[in-house]
Amino acid sequence: MSNWSINDDCHFGGFARRNLVLDQFIEKFRAQHGIDLEWVYVAKMMYGIFDLIEKEKFASGRTAIAVITG
């Protein structure tokens, strides 16, 4: 059993591409958390994490950690 996976569902069309859904997520995240997300990599990763949480892909009560390296 593996404790990790790769999810490529949230690429928004590929490298350096974005759309209204991603832009709205970035604005909502900024309003709620006071953090500006870089959209090429970080916003897409955070969108994916929030999407997985919404789809209940993480067990209730578990902790998810997002590592932003740059």
CHARMM-style PDB file with segment names, atoms N, HN, CA, C and O in Angstrom:
ATOM      1  N   MET     1       0.847  -1.188   0.000  1.00  0.00      PROA
ATOM      2  CA  MET     1       0.000   0.000   0.000  1.00  0.00      PROA
ATOM      3  C   MET     1       0.881   1.236   0.000  1.00  0.00      PROA
ATOM      4  O   MET     1       1.826   1.328   0.783  1.00  0.00      PROA
ATOM      5  N   SER     2       0.582   2.170  -0.859  1.00  0.00      PROA
ATOM      6  HN  SER     2      -0.185   2.095  -1.495  1.00  0.00      PROA
ATOM      7  CA  SER     2       1.350   3.403  -0.968  1.00  0.00      PROA
ATOM      8  C   SER     2       0.707   4.502  -0.125  1.00  0.00      PROA
ATOM      9  O   SER     2      -0.515   4.555   0.011  1.00  0.00      PROA
ATOM     10  N   ASN     3       1.531   5.372   0.433  1.00  0.00      PROA
ATOM     11  HN  ASN     3       2.524   5.329   0.323  1.00  0.00      PROA
ATOM     12  CA  ASN     3       0.988   6.481   1.217  1.00  0.00      PROA
ATOM     13  C   ASN     3       1.082   7.799   0.459  1.00  0.00      PROA
ATOM     14  O   ASN     3       0.985   8.868   1.061  1.00  0.00      PROA
ATOM     15  N   TRP     4       1.271   7.732  -0.864  1.00  0.00      PROA
ATOM     16  HN  TRP     4       1.350   6.863  -1.354  1.00  0.00      PROA
ATOM     17  CA  TRP     4       1.307   8.945  -1.671  1.00  0.00      PROA
ATOM     18  C   TRP     4       0.788   8.632  -3.073  1.00  0.00      PROA
ATOM     19  O   TRP     4       0.703   7.474  -3.482  1.00  0.00      PROA
ATOM     20  N   SER     5       0.449   9.685  -3.788  1.00  0.00      PROA
ATOM     21  HN  SER     5       0.518  10.626  -3.456  1.00  0.00      PROA
ATOM     22  CA  SER     5       0.002   9.526  -5.168  1.00  0.00      PROA
ATOM     23  C   SER     5       0.223  10.834  -5.917  1.00  0.00      PROA
ATOM     24  O   SER     5       0.441  11.881  -5.308  1.00  0.00      PROA
ATOM     25  N   ILE     6       0.167  10.764  -7.215  1.00  0.00      PROA
ATOM     26  HN  ILE     6      -0.010   9.913  -7.710  1.00  0.00      PROA
ATOM     27  CA  ILE     6       0.257  11.950  -8.059  1.00  0.00      PROA
ATOM     28  C   ILE     6      -1.110  12.177  -8.681  1.00  0.00      PROA
ATOM     29  O   ILE     6      -1.708  11.265  -9.250  1.00  0.00      PROA
ATOM     30  N   ASN     7      -1.594  13.401  -8.564  1.00  0.00      PROA
ATOM     31  HN  ASN     7      -1.109  14.143  -8.101  1.00  0.00      PROA
ATOM     32  CA  ASN     7      -2.891  13.768  -9.123  1.00  0.00      PROA
ATOM     33  C   ASN     7      -2.646  14.889 -10.131  1.00  0.00      PROA
ATOM     34  O   ASN     7      -2.142  15.952  -9.768  1.00  0.00      PROA
ATOM     35  N   ASP     8      -2.997  14.657 -11.376  1.00  0.00      PROA
ATOM     36  HN  ASP     8      -3.407  13.794 -11.670  1.00  0.00      PROA
ATOM     37  CA  ASP     8      -2.782  15.682 -12.396  1.00  0.00      PROA
ATOM     38  C   ASP     8      -4.092  16.250 -12.941  1.00  0.00      PROA
ATOM     39  O   ASP     8      -4.163  16.679 -14.092  1.00  0.00      PROA
ATOM     40  N   ASP     9      -5.119  16.247 -12.105  1.00  0.00      PROA
ATOM     41  HN  ASP     9      -5.062  15.898 -11.169  1.00  0.00      PROA
ATOM     42  CA  ASP     9      -6.433  16.731 -12.522  1.00  0.00      PROA
ATOM     43  C   ASP     9      -6.547  18.255 -12.564  1.00  0.00      PROA
ATOM     44  O   ASP     9      -7.485  18.774 -13.169  1.00  0.00      PROA
ATOM     45  N   CYS    10      -5.635  18.976 -11.949  1.00  0.00      PROA
ATOM     46  HN  CYS    10      -4.873  18.554 -11.458  1.00  0.00      PROA
ATOM     47  CA  CYS    10      -5.793  20.428 -11.784  1.00  0.00      PROA
ATOM     48  C   CYS    10      -4.706  21.210 -12.510  1.00  0.00      PROA
ATOM     49  O   CYS    10      -4.119  22.132 -11.944  1.00  0.00      PROA
ATOM     50  N   HSD    11      -4.437  20.849 -13.752  1.00  0.00      PROA
ATOM     51  HN  HSD    11      -4.913  20.100 -14.212  1.00  0.00      PROA
ATOM     52  CA  HSD    11      -3.388  21.533 -14.502  1.00  0.00      PROA
ATOM     53  C   HSD    11      -3.904  22.762 -15.249  1.00  0.00      PROA
ATOM     54  O   HSD    11      -3.114  23.568 -15.742  1.00  0.00      PROA
ATOM     55  N   PHE    12      -5.218  22.905 -15.333  1.00  0.00      PROA
ATOM     56  HN  PHE    12      -5.860  22.251 -14.932  1.00  0.00      PROA
ATOM     57  CA  PHE    12      -5.858  24.058 -15.966  1.00  0.00      PROA
ATOM     58  C   PHE    12      -5.349  24.305 -17.379  1.00  0.00      PROA
ATOM     59  O   PHE    12      -5.171  25.452 -17.791  1.00  0.00      PROA
ATOM     60  N   GLY    13      -5.118  23.239 -18.109  1.00  0.00      PROA
ATOM     61  HN  GLY    13      -5.262  22.308 -17.774  1.00  0.00      PROA
ATOM     62  CA  GLY    13      -4.710  23.351 -19.501  1.00  0.00      PROA
ATOM     63  C   GLY    13      -3.224  23.203 -19.734  1.00  0.00      PROA
ATOM     64  O   GLY    13      -2.783  23.170 -20.883  1.00  0.00      PROA
ATOM     65  N   GLY    14      -2.443  23.113 -18.677  1.00  0.00      PROA
ATOM     66  HN  GLY    14      -2.801  23.140 -17.744  1.00  0.00      PROA
ATOM     67  CA  GLY    14      -1.000  22.923 -18.835  1.00  0.00      PROA
ATOM     68  C   GLY    14      -0.181  24.025 -18.197  1.00  0.00      PROA
ATOM     69  O   GLY    14      -0.708  24.903 -17.514  1.00  0.00      PROA
ATOM     70  N   PHE    15       1.114  23.961 -18.431  1.00  0.00      PROA
ATOM     71  HN  PHE    15       1.543  23.248 -18.985  1.00  0.00      PROA
ATOM     72  CA  PHE    15       2.053  24.916 -17.846  1.00  0.00      PROA
ATOM     73  C   PHE    15       1.715  26.346 -18.283  1.00  0.00      PROA
ATOM     74  O   PHE    15       1.486  26.615 -19.462  1.00  0.00      PROA
ATOM     75  N   ALA    16       1.690  27.241 -17.316  1.00  0.00      PROA
ATOM     76  HN  ALA    16       1.875  27.023 -16.358  1.00  0.00      PROA
ATOM     77  CA  ALA    16       1.462  28.674 -17.534  1.00  0.00      PROA
ATOM     78  C   ALA    16       0.120  28.968 -18.208  1.00  0.00      PROA
ATOM     79  O   ALA    16      -0.024  29.959 -18.924  1.00  0.00      PROA
ATOM     80  N   ARG    17      -0.854  28.096 -17.967  1.00  0.00      PROA
ATOM     81  HN  ARG    17      -0.737  27.291 -17.385  1.00  0.00      PROA
ATOM     82  CA  ARG    17      -2.206  28.342 -18.459  1.00  0.00      PROA
ATOM     83  C   ARG    17      -3.131  28.488 -17.264  1.00  0.00      PROA
ATOM     84  O   ARG    17      -2.925  27.877 -16.215  1.00  0.00      PROA
ATOM     85  N   ARG    18      -4.135  29.295 -17.444  1.00  0.00      PROA
ATOM     86  HN  ARG    18      -4.302  29.791 -18.296  1.00  0.00      PROA
ATOM     87  CA  ARG    18      -5.093  29.542 -16.361  1.00  0.00      PROA
ATOM     88  C   ARG    18      -6.452  29.818 -16.970  1.00  0.00      PROA
ATOM     89  O   ARG    18      -6.590  30.025 -18.176  1.00  0.00      PROA
ATOM     90  N   ASN    19      -7.457  29.814 -16.098  1.00  0.00      PROA
ATOM     91  HN  ASN    19      -7.345  29.646 -15.119  1.00  0.00      PROA
ATOM     92  CA  ASN    19      -8.801  30.134 -16.560  1.00  0.00      PROA
ATOM     93  C   ASN    19      -9.553  30.844 -15.444  1.00  0.00      PROA
ATOM     94  O   ASN    19      -8.995  31.110 -14.379  1.00  0.00      PROA
ATOM     95  N   LEU    20     -10.810  31.146 -15.692  1.00  0.00      PROA
ATOM     96  HN  LEU    20     -11.263  30.930 -16.556  1.00  0.00      PROA
ATOM     97  CA  LEU    20     -11.615  31.896 -14.735  1.00  0.00      PROA
ATOM     98  C   LEU    20     -11.761  31.153 -13.410  1.00  0.00      PROA
ATOM     99  O   LEU    20     -11.745  31.780 -12.351  1.00  0.00      PROA
ATOM    100  N   VAL    21     -11.903  29.847 -13.449  1.00  0.00      PROA
ATOM    101  HN  VAL    21     -11.916  29.338 -14.310  1.00  0.00      PROA
ATOM    102  CA  VAL    21     -12.055  29.051 -12.216  1.00  0.00      PROA
ATOM    103  C   VAL    21     -10.823  29.226 -11.326  1.00  0.00      PROA
ATOM    104  O   VAL    21     -10.958  29.452 -10.124  1.00  0.00      PROA
ATOM    105  N   LEU    22      -9.637  29.125 -11.901  1.00  0.00      PROA
ATOM    106  HN  LEU    22      -9.528  28.942 -12.878  1.00  0.00      PROA
ATOM    107  CA  LEU    22      -8.412  29.297 -11.118  1.00  0.00      PROA
ATOM    108  C   LEU    22      -8.303  30.726 -10.608  1.00  0.00      PROA
ATOM    109  O   LEU    22      -7.964  30.938  -9.444  1.00  0.00      PROA
ATOM    110  N   ASP    23      -8.581  31.705 -11.452  1.00  0.00      PROA
ATOM    111  HN  ASP    23      -8.856  31.533 -12.398  1.00  0.00      PROA
ATOM    112  CA  ASP    23      -8.507  33.105 -11.019  1.00  0.00      PROA
ATOM    113  C   ASP    23      -9.480  33.388  -9.875  1.00  0.00      PROA
ATOM    114  O   ASP    23      -9.143  34.122  -8.946  1.00  0.00      PROA
ATOM    115  N   GLN    24     -10.665  32.822  -9.932  1.00  0.00      PROA
ATOM    116  HN  GLN    24     -10.939  32.226 -10.687  1.00  0.00      PROA
ATOM    117  CA  GLN    24     -11.635  33.001  -8.848  1.00  0.00      PROA
ATOM    118  C   GLN    24     -11.158  32.337  -7.571  1.00  0.00      PROA
ATOM    119  O   GLN    24     -11.354  32.879  -6.483  1.00  0.00      PROA
ATOM    120  N   PHE    25     -10.530  31.166  -7.685  1.00  0.00      PROA
ATOM    121  HN  PHE    25     -10.370  30.726  -8.569  1.00  0.00      PROA
ATOM    122  CA  PHE    25      -9.971  30.495  -6.511  1.00  0.00      PROA
ATOM    123  C   PHE    25      -8.890  31.357  -5.879  1.00  0.00      PROA
ATOM    124  O   PHE    25      -8.858  31.506  -4.657  1.00  0.00      PROA
ATOM    125  N   ILE    26      -8.004  31.926  -6.689  1.00  0.00      PROA
ATOM    126  HN  ILE    26      -8.030  31.805  -7.681  1.00  0.00      PROA
ATOM    127  CA  ILE    26      -6.926  32.778  -6.177  1.00  0.00      PROA
ATOM    128  C   ILE    26      -7.499  33.971  -5.423  1.00  0.00      PROA
ATOM    129  O   ILE    26      -7.026  34.305  -4.337  1.00  0.00      PROA
ATOM    130  N   GLU    27      -8.510  34.612  -5.991  1.00  0.00      PROA
ATOM    131  HN  GLU    27      -8.894  34.341  -6.874  1.00  0.00      PROA
ATOM    132  CA  GLU    27      -9.133  35.775  -5.340  1.00  0.00      PROA
ATOM    133  C   GLU    27      -9.811  35.380  -4.033  1.00  0.00      PROA
ATOM    134  O   GLU    27      -9.683  36.082  -3.030  1.00  0.00      PROA
ATOM    135  N   LYS    28     -10.529  34.262  -4.040  1.00  0.00      PROA
ATOM    136  HN  LYS    28     -10.633  33.691  -4.855  1.00  0.00      PROA
ATOM    137  CA  LYS    28     -11.209  33.795  -2.822  1.00  0.00      PROA
ATOM    138  C   LYS    28     -10.184  33.442  -1.748  1.00  0.00      PROA
ATOM    139  O   LYS    28     -10.383  33.761  -0.576  1.00  0.00      PROA
ATOM    140  N   PHE    29      -9.090  32.787  -2.136  1.00  0.00      PROA
ATOM    141  HN  PHE    29      -8.929  32.528  -3.089  1.00  0.00      PROA
ATOM    142  CA  PHE    29      -8.037  32.416  -1.189  1.00  0.00      PROA
ATOM    143  C   PHE    29      -7.420  33.666  -0.578  1.00  0.00      PROA
ATOM    144  O   PHE    29      -7.200  33.726   0.632  1.00  0.00      PROA
ATOM    145  N   ARG    30      -7.140  34.671  -1.417  1.00  0.00      PROA
ATOM    146  HN  ARG    30      -7.318  34.622  -2.400  1.00  0.00      PROA
ATOM    147  CA  ARG    30      -6.577  35.935  -0.927  1.00  0.00      PROA
ATOM    148  C   ARG    30      -7.526  36.602   0.070  1.00  0.00      PROA
ATOM    149  O   ARG    30      -7.096  37.078   1.120  1.00  0.00      PROA
ATOM    150  N   ALA    31      -8.803  36.633  -0.262  1.00  0.00      PROA
ATOM    151  HN  ALA    31      -9.152  36.246  -1.115  1.00  0.00      PROA
ATOM    152  CA  ALA    31      -9.795  37.269   0.615  1.00  0.00      PROA
ATOM    153  C   ALA    31      -9.918  36.541   1.954  1.00  0.00      PROA
ATOM    154  O   ALA    31     -10.053  37.179   2.998  1.00  0.00      PROA
ATOM    155  N   GLN    32      -9.872  35.211   1.927  1.00  0.00      PROA
ATOM    156  HN  GLN    32      -9.763  34.692   1.079  1.00  0.00      PROA
ATOM    157  CA  GLN    32     -10.061  34.418   3.142  1.00  0.00      PROA
ATOM    158  C   GLN    32      -8.805  34.319   4.001  1.00  0.00      PROA
ATOM    159  O   GLN    32      -8.895  34.281   5.228  1.00  0.00      PROA
ATOM    160  N   HSD    33      -7.634  34.279   3.365  1.00  0.00      PROA
ATOM    161  HN  HSD    33      -7.561  34.310   2.368  1.00  0.00      PROA
ATOM    162  CA  HSD    33      -6.402  33.981   4.099  1.00  0.00      PROA
ATOM    163  C   HSD    33      -5.357  35.094   4.058  1.00  0.00      PROA
ATOM    164  O   HSD    33      -4.358  35.030   4.775  1.00  0.00      PROA
ATOM    165  N   GLY    34      -5.578  36.110   3.226  1.00  0.00      PROA
ATOM    166  HN  GLY    34      -6.389  36.162   2.644  1.00  0.00      PROA
ATOM    167  CA  GLY    34      -4.625  37.208   3.121  1.00  0.00      PROA
ATOM    168  C   GLY    34      -3.315  36.805   2.463  1.00  0.00      PROA
ATOM    169  O   GLY    34      -2.281  37.430   2.701  1.00  0.00      PROA
ATOM    170  N   ILE    35      -3.349  35.768   1.640  1.00  0.00      PROA
ATOM    171  HN  ILE    35      -4.189  35.260   1.446  1.00  0.00      PROA
ATOM    172  CA  ILE    35      -2.147  35.261   0.981  1.00  0.00      PROA
ATOM    173  C   ILE    35      -2.356  35.300  -0.531  1.00  0.00      PROA
ATOM    174  O   ILE    35      -3.359  34.799  -1.041  1.00  0.00      PROA
ATOM    175  N   ASP    36      -1.402  35.902  -1.243  1.00  0.00      PROA
ATOM    176  HN  ASP    36      -0.588  36.309  -0.830  1.00  0.00      PROA
ATOM    177  CA  ASP    36      -1.427  35.897  -2.705  1.00  0.00      PROA
ATOM    178  C   ASP    36      -0.755  34.628  -3.205  1.00  0.00      PROA
ATOM    179  O   ASP    36       0.415  34.384  -2.912  1.00  0.00      PROA
ATOM    180  N   LEU    37      -1.483  33.828  -3.949  1.00  0.00      PROA
ATOM    181  HN  LEU    37      -2.434  34.026  -4.188  1.00  0.00      PROA
ATOM    182  CA  LEU    37      -0.927  32.591  -4.489  1.00  0.00      PROA
ATOM    183  C   LEU    37      -0.327  32.831  -5.862  1.00  0.00      PROA
ATOM    184  O   LEU    37      -0.964  33.443  -6.718  1.00  0.00      PROA
ATOM    185  N   GLU    38       0.873  32.363  -6.080  1.00  0.00      PROA
ATOM    186  HN  GLU    38       1.391  31.865  -5.384  1.00  0.00      PROA
ATOM    187  CA  GLU    38       1.512  32.377  -7.389  1.00  0.00      PROA
ATOM    188  C   GLU    38       0.731  31.382  -8.242  1.00  0.00      PROA
ATOM    189  O   GLU    38       0.501  30.253  -7.808  1.00  0.00      PROA
ATOM    190  N   TRP    39       0.319  31.777  -9.445  1.00  0.00      PROA
ATOM    191  HN  TRP    39       0.505  32.694  -9.798  1.00  0.00      PROA
ATOM    192  CA  TRP    39      -0.661  30.987 -10.182  1.00  0.00      PROA
ATOM    193  C   TRP    39      -0.088  29.884 -11.045  1.00  0.00      PROA
ATOM    194  O   TRP    39      -0.819  28.950 -11.372  1.00  0.00      PROA
ATOM    195  N   VAL    40       1.180  29.933 -11.435  1.00  0.00      PROA
ATOM    196  HN  VAL    40       1.775  30.692 -11.170  1.00  0.00      PROA
ATOM    197  CA  VAL    40       1.716  28.915 -12.339  1.00  0.00      PROA
ATOM    198  C   VAL    40       1.804  27.554 -11.651  1.00  0.00      PROA
ATOM    199  O   VAL    40       1.492  26.530 -12.259  1.00  0.00      PROA
ATOM    200  N   TYR    41       2.222  27.541 -10.401  1.00  0.00      PROA
ATOM    201  HN  TYR    41       2.475  28.374  -9.908  1.00  0.00      PROA
ATOM    202  CA  TYR    41       2.376  26.275  -9.672  1.00  0.00      PROA
ATOM    203  C   TYR    41       1.540  26.225  -8.384  1.00  0.00      PROA
ATOM    204  O   TYR    41       0.751  25.301  -8.185  1.00  0.00      PROA
ATOM    205  N   VAL    42       1.722  27.217  -7.524  1.00  0.00      PROA
ATOM    206  HN  VAL    42       2.363  27.968  -7.686  1.00  0.00      PROA
ATOM    207  CA  VAL    42       1.188  27.155  -6.158  1.00  0.00      PROA
ATOM    208  C   VAL    42      -0.337  27.174  -6.125  1.00  0.00      PROA
ATOM    209  O   VAL    42      -0.945  26.365  -5.425  1.00  0.00      PROA
ATOM    210  N   ALA    43      -0.957  28.073  -6.862  1.00  0.00      PROA
ATOM    211  HN  ALA    43      -0.463  28.731  -7.431  1.00  0.00      PROA
ATOM    212  CA  ALA    43      -2.424  28.145  -6.848  1.00  0.00      PROA
ATOM    213  C   ALA    43      -3.039  26.856  -7.376  1.00  0.00      PROA
ATOM    214  O   ALA    43      -4.067  26.403  -6.872  1.00  0.00      PROA
ATOM    215  N   LYS    44      -2.416  26.270  -8.385  1.00  0.00      PROA
ATOM    216  HN  LYS    44      -1.581  26.638  -8.795  1.00  0.00      PROA
ATOM    217  CA  LYS    44      -2.926  25.017  -8.932  1.00  0.00      PROA
ATOM    218  C   LYS    44      -2.813  23.889  -7.904  1.00  0.00      PROA
ATOM    219  O   LYS    44      -3.720  23.066  -7.779  1.00  0.00      PROA
ATOM    220  N   MET    45      -1.710  23.854  -7.178  1.00  0.00      PROA
ATOM    221  HN  MET    45      -0.973  24.523  -7.279  1.00  0.00      PROA
ATOM    222  CA  MET    45      -1.541  22.834  -6.141  1.00  0.00      PROA
ATOM    223  C   MET    45      -2.585  23.026  -5.034  1.00  0.00      PROA
ATOM    224  O   MET    45      -3.229  22.069  -4.604  1.00  0.00      PROA
ATOM    225  N   MET    46      -2.745  24.284  -4.579  1.00  0.00      PROA
ATOM    226  HN  MET    46      -2.223  25.061  -4.929  1.00  0.00      PROA
ATOM    227  CA  MET    46      -3.699  24.545  -3.506  1.00  0.00      PROA
ATOM    228  C   MET    46      -5.131  24.263  -3.966  1.00  0.00      PROA
ATOM    229  O   MET    46      -5.933  23.728  -3.200  1.00  0.00      PROA
ATOM    230  N   TYR    47      -5.451  24.617  -5.198  1.00  0.00      PROA
ATOM    231  HN  TYR    47      -4.800  25.051  -5.820  1.00  0.00      PROA
ATOM    232  CA  TYR    47      -6.773  24.294  -5.740  1.00  0.00      PROA
ATOM    233  C   TYR    47      -6.986  22.783  -5.691  1.00  0.00      PROA
ATOM    234  O   TYR    47      -8.046  22.313  -5.277  1.00  0.00      PROA
ATOM    235  N   GLY    48      -5.983  22.029  -6.113  1.00  0.00      PROA
ATOM    236  HN  GLY    48      -5.122  22.411  -6.449  1.00  0.00      PROA
ATOM    237  CA  GLY    48      -6.086  20.575  -6.106  1.00  0.00      PROA
ATOM    238  C   GLY    48      -6.305  20.009  -4.719  1.00  0.00      PROA
ATOM    239  O   GLY    48      -7.116  19.101  -4.534  1.00  0.00      PROA
ATOM    240  N   ILE    49      -5.586  20.541  -3.741  1.00  0.00      PROA
ATOM    241  HN  ILE    49      -4.927  21.278  -3.890  1.00  0.00      PROA
ATOM    242  CA  ILE    49      -5.750  20.076  -2.357  1.00  0.00      PROA
ATOM    243  C   ILE    49      -7.157  20.373  -1.865  1.00  0.00      PROA
ATOM    244  O   ILE    49      -7.811  19.503  -1.290  1.00  0.00      PROA
ATOM    245  N   PHE    50      -7.627  21.597  -2.088  1.00  0.00      PROA
ATOM    246  HN  PHE    50      -7.096  22.303  -2.555  1.00  0.00      PROA
ATOM    247  CA  PHE    50      -8.974  21.956  -1.651  1.00  0.00      PROA
ATOM    248  C   PHE    50     -10.024  21.122  -2.382  1.00  0.00      PROA
ATOM    249  O   PHE    50     -11.037  20.744  -1.793  1.00  0.00      PROA
ATOM    250  N   ASP    51      -9.786  20.833  -3.661  1.00  0.00      PROA
ATOM    251  HN  ASP    51      -8.963  21.139  -4.140  1.00  0.00      PROA
ATOM    252  CA  ASP    51     -10.697  19.990  -4.433  1.00  0.00      PROA
ATOM    253  C   ASP    51     -10.761  18.578  -3.852  1.00  0.00      PROA
ATOM    254  O   ASP    51     -11.845  18.008  -3.725  1.00  0.00      PROA
ATOM    255  N   LEU    52      -9.618  18.020  -3.504  1.00  0.00      PROA
ATOM    256  HN  LEU    52      -8.738  18.483  -3.607  1.00  0.00      PROA
ATOM    257  CA  LEU    52      -9.593  16.678  -2.910  1.00  0.00      PROA
ATOM    258  C   LEU    52     -10.291  16.660  -1.545  1.00  0.00      PROA
ATOM    259  O   LEU    52     -10.982  15.699  -1.208  1.00  0.00      PROA
ATOM    260  N   ILE    53     -10.107  17.718  -0.774  1.00  0.00      PROA
ATOM    261  HN  ILE    53      -9.546  18.499  -1.048  1.00  0.00      PROA
ATOM    262  CA  ILE    53     -10.796  17.809   0.523  1.00  0.00      PROA
ATOM    263  C   ILE    53     -12.306  17.849   0.301  1.00  0.00      PROA
ATOM    264  O   ILE    53     -13.060  17.143   0.969  1.00  0.00      PROA
ATOM    265  N   GLU    54     -12.738  18.683  -0.644  1.00  0.00      PROA
ATOM    266  HN  GLU    54     -12.125  19.257  -1.188  1.00  0.00      PROA
ATOM    267  CA  GLU    54     -14.167  18.793  -0.942  1.00  0.00      PROA
ATOM    268  C   GLU    54     -14.754  17.468  -1.418  1.00  0.00      PROA
ATOM    269  O   GLU    54     -15.906  17.151  -1.121  1.00  0.00      PROA
ATOM    270  N   LYS    55     -13.968  16.703  -2.150  1.00  0.00      PROA
ATOM    271  HN  LYS    55     -13.032  16.960  -2.391  1.00  0.00      PROA
ATOM    272  CA  LYS    55     -14.418  15.402  -2.647  1.00  0.00      PROA
ATOM    273  C   LYS    55     -14.221  14.296  -1.613  1.00  0.00      PROA
ATOM    274  O   LYS    55     -14.428  13.120  -1.912  1.00  0.00      PROA
ATOM    275  N   GLU    56     -13.823  14.671  -0.402  1.00  0.00      PROA
ATOM    276  HN  GLU    56     -13.655  15.627  -0.159  1.00  0.00      PROA
ATOM    277  CA  GLU    56     -13.635  13.752   0.727  1.00  0.00      PROA
ATOM    278  C   GLU    56     -12.633  12.646   0.417  1.00  0.00      PROA
ATOM    279  O   GLU    56     -12.840  11.492   0.791  1.00  0.00      PROA
ATOM    280  N   LYS    57     -11.540  13.003  -0.269  1.00  0.00      PROA
ATOM    281  HN  LYS    57     -11.371  13.941  -0.572  1.00  0.00      PROA
ATOM    282  CA  LYS    57     -10.482  12.041  -0.583  1.00  0.00      PROA
ATOM    283  C   LYS    57      -9.518  11.847   0.587  1.00  0.00      PROA
ATOM    284  O   LYS    57      -8.721  10.909   0.590  1.00  0.00      PROA
ATOM    285  N   PHE    58      -9.594  12.731   1.576  1.00  0.00      PROA
ATOM    286  HN  PHE    58     -10.241  13.493   1.574  1.00  0.00      PROA
ATOM    287  CA  PHE    58      -8.812  12.593   2.800  1.00  0.00      PROA
ATOM    288  C   PHE    58      -9.734  12.100   3.905  1.00  0.00      PROA
ATOM    289  O   PHE    58     -10.874  12.552   4.012  1.00  0.00      PROA
ATOM    290  N   ALA    59      -9.259  11.194   4.711  1.00  0.00      PROA
ATOM    291  HN  ALA    59      -8.333  10.826   4.625  1.00  0.00      PROA
ATOM    292  CA  ALA    59     -10.060  10.694   5.827  1.00  0.00      PROA
ATOM    293  C   ALA    59     -10.354  11.826   6.809  1.00  0.00      PROA
ATOM    294  O   ALA    59      -9.505  12.681   7.060  1.00  0.00      PROA
ATOM    295  N   SER    60     -11.542  11.819   7.350  1.00  0.00      PROA
ATOM    296  HN  SER    60     -12.232  11.124   7.147  1.00  0.00      PROA
ATOM    297  CA  SER    60     -11.948  12.831   8.327  1.00  0.00      PROA
ATOM    298  C   SER    60     -10.967  12.876   9.489  1.00  0.00      PROA
ATOM    299  O   SER    60     -10.555  11.838  10.009  1.00  0.00      PROA
ATOM    300  N   GLY    61     -10.599  14.082   9.890  1.00  0.00      PROA
ATOM    301  HN  GLY    61     -10.934  14.924   9.468  1.00  0.00      PROA
ATOM    302  CA  GLY    61      -9.700  14.247  11.020  1.00  0.00      PROA
ATOM    303  C   GLY    61      -8.230  14.182  10.670  1.00  0.00      PROA
ATOM    304  O   GLY    61      -7.382  14.389  11.539  1.00  0.00      PROA
ATOM    305  N   ARG    62      -7.905  13.896   9.413  1.00  0.00      PROA
ATOM    306  HN  ARG    62      -8.593  13.728   8.708  1.00  0.00      PROA
ATOM    307  CA  ARG    62      -6.509  13.804   8.983  1.00  0.00      PROA
ATOM    308  C   ARG    62      -5.959  15.199   8.690  1.00  0.00      PROA
ATOM    309  O   ARG    62      -6.721  16.145   8.487  1.00  0.00      PROA
ATOM    310  N   THR    63      -4.655  15.318   8.671  1.00  0.00      PROA
ATOM    311  HN  THR    63      -4.036  14.550   8.836  1.00  0.00      PROA
ATOM    312  CA  THR    63      -3.991  16.587   8.382  1.00  0.00      PROA
ATOM    313  C   THR    63      -3.312  16.509   7.023  1.00  0.00      PROA
ATOM    314  O   THR    63      -2.609  15.544   6.724  1.00  0.00      PROA
ATOM    315  N   ALA    64      -3.528  17.532   6.205  1.00  0.00      PROA
ATOM    316  HN  ALA    64      -4.099  18.316   6.449  1.00  0.00      PROA
ATOM    317  CA  ALA    64      -2.849  17.625   4.914  1.00  0.00      PROA
ATOM    318  C   ALA    64      -1.828  18.761   5.020  1.00  0.00      PROA
ATOM    319  O   ALA    64      -2.117  19.817   5.584  1.00  0.00      PROA
ATOM    320  N   ILE    65      -0.645  18.531   4.477  1.00  0.00      PROA
ATOM    321  HN  ILE    65      -0.411  17.673   4.019  1.00  0.00      PROA
ATOM    322  CA  ILE    65       0.415  19.527   4.497  1.00  0.00      PROA
ATOM    323  C   ILE    65       0.781  19.862   3.062  1.00  0.00      PROA
ATOM    324  O   ILE    65       1.056  18.970   2.259  1.00  0.00      PROA
ATOM    325  N   ALA    66       0.784  21.154   2.740  1.00  0.00      PROA
ATOM    326  HN  ALA    66       0.561  21.878   3.392  1.00  0.00      PROA
ATOM    327  CA  ALA    66       1.221  21.622   1.423  1.00  0.00      PROA
ATOM    328  C   ALA    66       2.601  22.247   1.574  1.00  0.00      PROA
ATOM    329  O   ALA    66       2.795  23.153   2.384  1.00  0.00      PROA
ATOM    330  N   VAL    67       3.547  21.766   0.801  1.00  0.00      PROA
ATOM    331  HN  VAL    67       3.390  21.030   0.142  1.00  0.00      PROA
ATOM    332  CA  VAL    67       4.910  22.289   0.855  1.00  0.00      PROA
ATOM    333  C   VAL    67       5.147  23.171  -0.357  1.00  0.00      PROA
ATOM    334  O   VAL    67       5.081  22.712  -1.498  1.00  0.00      PROA
ATOM    335  N   ILE    68       5.420  24.435  -0.098  1.00  0.00      PROA
ATOM    336  HN  ILE    68       5.473  24.807   0.829  1.00  0.00      PROA
ATOM    337  CA  ILE    68       5.729  25.391  -1.149  1.00  0.00      PROA
ATOM    338  C   ILE    68       7.214  25.699  -1.059  1.00  0.00      PROA
ATOM    339  O   ILE    68       7.669  26.267  -0.066  1.00  0.00      PROA
ATOM    340  N   THR    69       7.968  25.333  -2.077  1.00  0.00      PROA
ATOM    341  HN  THR    69       7.598  24.872  -2.883  1.00  0.00      PROA
ATOM    342  CA  THR    69       9.427  25.390  -1.981  1.00  0.00      PROA
ATOM    343  C   THR    69      10.048  26.661  -2.554  1.00  0.00      PROA
ATOM    344  O   THR    69      11.240  26.899  -2.360  1.00  0.00      PROA
ATOM    345  N   GLY    70       9.290  27.455  -3.232  1.00  0.00      PROA
ATOM    346  HN  GLY    70       8.322  27.261  -3.389  1.00  0.00      PROA
ATOM    347  CA  GLY    70       9.969  28.591  -3.842  1.00  0.00      PROA
ATOM    348  C   GLY    70       9.126  29.751  -3.984  1.00  0.00      PROA
ATOM    349  OT1 GLY    70       9.574  30.782  -4.485  1.00  0.00      PROA
TER     350      GLY     70
END
